[in-house]
């Protein structure tokens, strides 16, 4: 009988941006990165959140199965960083597949060791991978950690031929350097089975969470990118992709 416990931050029963279709989105508690632009600052502390059993999550999913199945949606587990609780996430995904044959998506930074998450990847249909920054020094400044493990995990997922959506948040003056964007494109171009590449505009919707928690927001004063800046970034990444593949950002 399933008894694994996970620490849960929150859930959304009708998510529409975290994978295809309508989705049940589970936010796990705890993260090893400290991204300066994080809009879920309250998910960082691994000791907070609510302790839940796998069965309790399934009971939250079940009332909405019709909507997930009919829209070709499913369940997405995000965070925080869900791979920090890989055994729990794996059990949830396995149960959702066994009971309802539900599509599974994992929204992760990839900050982990491949050996610790192989079993989780085996039951994951789609990986949503956020590459914060290709330059390692800039990545450390932005997130507090090196990107070495992240890039290795993404390459590992490519070798497993996992379906991937790659995301990159465009922050003016921080993640919009030409060479960094071009290197991002070159890296993506070498990966297998990338279904979508999304360059997402930086937003300030999480600032109030930092303030509520009593923290100073690290990117105070940083603006959102213009449509023209976003278009430029897409073009640069696309050039990098073309170094290794004929696919384009759609």
Number of C-alpha atoms within 10 A of each C-alpha: 4 11 11 15 17 22 20 23 22 14 19 14 18 16 20 14 11 20 23 18 20 24 31 26 26 24 23 27 28 25 22 17 18 16 20 15 23 23 16 19 23 20 22 22 13 19 11 14 19 14 14 15 17 19 17 12 16 15 10 14 21 14 10 16 21 12 17 23 17 11 13 15 25 29 29 28 25 23 25 28 26 28 28 21 18 19 17 22 25 22 19 26 26 18 17 21 17 10 10 13 13 21 23 23 27 30 24 21 28 26 23 19 14 19 9 13 18 17 14 21 20 14 19 21 15 21 24 23 20 20 20 21 26 21 17 13 13 18 20 16 15 21 18 15 19 20 22 14 16 22 17 16 21 25 18 17 22 18 12 14 13 20 18 23 18 17 17 19 20 24 22 17 10 16 21 20 16 13 14 19 26 23 19 23 27 20 19 24 22 16 19 16 15 19 14 15 22 14 17 15 16 18 17 16 11 15 20 14 16 18 12 10 10 9 12 11 18 14 15 11 8 15 13 15 18 11 10 9 16 20 12 15 21 23 17 21 26 25 22 23 24 17 14 15 16 10 13 17 15 9
